[in-house]
Amino acid sequence: MAGVFWYDGQWFTEEPKILGPMDHAFWLGSVIFDGARAIEGWAPDLDRHCARAIRSAKVMGMKPTVTAERIQELCEEGIRRMGAGATLYVRPMFFIRRGLGAARPDPDSTDFILSLYDTPMPEWAGFSAMLTPFRRPATDMAPTDAKAACLYPNGSRATAWAVEHGANMAVMSDVAGNIAEFASSNLWFVKDGVAVTPAVNHTFLNGITRQRVIKLLTEAGIPVEERAVRPEELETADEIFSTGNYGKVQPCTRYNGRDLPIGPITTKARDLYFAWMRAQPRVVEPAAAAAE
């Protein structure tokens, strides 16, 4: 996979080898990341992703070594290096190198790296999902207000469980038994023309794409509800879809063994998102790339 990587003032075209077995991030997982997208020169909500990386680092007790503005500058430079036609995953990361004593991370050892690499958008074909027995932790159980690497193994094991039982993706509950999210993206369902998504309760990230789609649907006159969602509501939903940085808006076409259509509100959410994206300034224009 083609990519570029920035670390310690330098750009690389191969992954720099920066961690060893005694580093805190390697040993105890003191890592945060954010995920943005670059799609044919556009980088939707890139500034918000960079700002969230700073917030996540602070939640994890780190001392960010670069500003959100500097991260954005580096991301934009990396996008230009990869070219206007590239579709990329953009991943700024902070990590801790040293511990204080045995396990407590040393904030003064916070380090930063940026990766940008080719990642095609998933096809608009739909995925299957099922409710799993795995739950998202509460704020007193884990750093749930950070996009922390240590949170993702729980979602990965939920997805593995779903795959073993015949689905592509997991649906996870929160500690109260309400629906929280898909294992790696925010969850929506549609009933009687109303788009519903679980209310933010700090057991899952309030995704940047989620926030954007709420705004776009509301402005388009489609009712949106943010509220507690009981598992049984998904059993009778007219449509189910996900929002997240990796796939933006993706339809769920089979849930707990029941086939679902790619419905009009799911399709509208996707169309609105990409229309909004294309109305934004590009980071790199195709003509500029050709001239170079």
N, C-alpha and C positions, 0 to 999 in steps of 0.2 A: 504494500500500500504506500502510495506517495505521500510525503508530508514534509513539513518544516517544523523546527523546534527551536525555541529561544531559551537560553539559560545563561545566567551570569554574563550578560552583555554580548553574547554571540549567537548567531544563527547557525543551525546545523540541518543537514538533509538526512541524517540518520539519528536515531534516538541516542542522546547522550547518556552514558552510564554514570548515574549520580548517587546511587544508594548502595550501602553495604549492610551486612547482617547486624551491625551494632547501632545503626541509625534508628532513631525512635520511630520514624514513619514506616520503616521496613518491619520492625519488631512488633510495634503496638498500634499501627494503623492511624497515626496522627496526620491525616491527609484530608484536605477539602478540595473539591473541584467545582467548576461550573461548566456547563455545556451550552455553547451557542452554535449557531449555524451560519454558514456562508453559502448562498445558493445563487450561482451565476452572477456574482458580484454584489448581491444584496446581503446584508447581515442584520436581519430583523431583531430589534431590541437589544443590540449588542451592548449599548451603554448600561442597560439594566442587568444584563448578565455579569458584566464586569463589576458593577456595584454590589451585586449579590455575593460575588466571590470574596469581597472585602468583609461583608457582614458575616458570612460563614466562617471566615478565618477568626474573626473576633469572638464568635460564639464558642469556638473550639479553644479559646484561650491563646491564640496566636497573636503575634505582632506583625501585621502585613508589611512587607518590605518594599512594595511598590503601591502606588495609588490606583484607584479605579480608572482615572484618566490615562495613566501610563499603560495600564493593561489594555485599554481600548486602542491606544496608539499602536502597541505591539501587535494586537490582533489584526488591525487594519493593514499594517505592514506585511504581516504573514499572508493575509488574503491576497494582497497584490502580488506577492511572490509566487503564489500558487496559480494565479491567473483568473481572468474574469469568467471563464467557463467552468470553473471548478465548483463542485458541491462538497462542502467540507463540514467536518465536526471541529469545533473550536473549543479547546479545553485548557483554560488557565487553572493552575493548581498551586496551593500553598501546602507546605509540609514542614514537620518538625524534625530536626536532626538529633537533638540531644535531650536527655531526660534529666530531671532534678531528682537525684536519688535513683531508686529502682525504676519507677514508672511514670512519675509526674512529668509532663512535657515542659521543656524550657522555652518560654516564649521568645527569648532572645536568639534562639537558633532557628527561627522561622526562615524558610527558603521558598523560592518561587520558580516555577517552570511553566512554559506555554507550549502546547502542541496543537498543530493544525494538520489535518490529514483527510485524504479523500474518503468520503462516506456517502454513497448514493442515498437518495431519499427512498424509503420503502414504497413498493407499488401500492396503488389505490385499489386493493383487492379484498381487504378485510382480514380479520384474524378471529380465532376462537378463544374463548376465555371461560374460566369457571371459578366459583368461589372456593377458596382454600381455607384450611384451618389455621393459617398463620396470620398474625396480627401485627399492626404497626405499633411501636412503643409510644408511650406518653413522654412528656417533656422531663418527668422526674426519673425516667428509665434510660434515656439516651439523648444525644444532642440533636433533637428532631428539627430544630429551627436552623440547622446548618445543612448544606449539601455535603455531608461528610461521607467519606468512603466507607467508614465502618458501619454505616446503616445499610449498605447495599447487599451484603451477604444474606440478610434476612429476606429481602425481596427475591434474591436469586434462588434460595431454597424453596420459596413459595412457587416460583415459576417452574422449577424442576419438578415439584410435586404435581403441578398442573399438567406438565408435559407427560409425565408418567401416567396420568389419568386421561390422556387423550385431547388436551387443549394446548393452544399456543402460549397462553398468557394467564397469569394469576390475578384474581381479585382478592384484596386483603381487607379485613375489617380493622376497626380501631379497638381500643381497649374496652369500650362500652358495647361492642358488638354491632355498631353501625358500619356501613360501608365507608372505607377510607379512600381507596384508590386502586388502580391497577398496580402491579408490582413495580413498575418503573415509569408510570405516567398518570396523569389525573384522569378521573373517570367522570363521564356524563351519561345521562339517559334522557330520553324524550318520552313524555306521556301526554297525549291529547294536546299536542302542539306546544307544550311547555318544556324547555330545556332545563334540566335539574343537575346540579353538581354538589357533592358533599361540602358542607360549610367548613371553612378552615377552623380546625381545633388543635393545631400544633402537633398532630400525630403524623402529618404528611406535609410536604412542601406546597405552598401556594404558588403553583407554577407560573412562570412569566407568560408562557403561551396560554395557560388557563385564564389569566387576568386579561390578556389581549382578546381572547375569544368572548369572554363575558361582555366586554365593552363593545365589540363589533356586533354581536347578536342583539344586544340591547338597543344600540343605535339603529339597527335594521328593523326594530319593532317586534322582535321575537321575545316572548316572556322568558326570563331566566330566574330560577330560584336557587339560592344557596342555602341549604338546610341539611339537617340530619336525614340520612337515607337508610332505611331498613333493608336488609337483604332481600326480603320477599318482593320489594318493589321492582327489582331487576327482573324478576320472573315474568312480569306482565308488561315490561317496557316495550314501547313501539320501536325505539331505536336505542342503541348503546354506542358510544364512541369514546375515543381517548384524545387528550391533548397533551403535548409534551414537545420538548425541543427536538428530539430525534426524528419523529415522524410528523410533527405539527398536529394535524388532525387526521385520525385514522378510524375507520369504521370497525366495529365488532359485529361480525356476521353470524356468530353462533355463541350462545351463552348457556352454560349448563345443559348442553345438548339440544337447545331450541334454536332453530334457524331464525335469523333476523335480516331484514332488508338493509341496504345502504339507503337510509331514508332521506327525506328532503331537508331536514334541519341539519343532519350530519353533513350533507353535501353543501348546504348553504354556509355552514361554519367554515368548511375548507375553502370554498370559493371566496368568502369574505376575507379570510386570513391572507390568501395569496394576492388578492386584489390590493389589500392594504399594503402588503410587503412591496409590491411592484410600484406603488405610488411613492415609496420612500427613495431618497437618493442612494445610488449605488456607492459602495466603497471603491470599486474599480469599474470603469466603463469599458465595454468591449472594444470601442474604437481606441481608447487609450492603451489597452493591452496590445492591440494590433500594431500601434505606432511604435511601441517599445521593441 
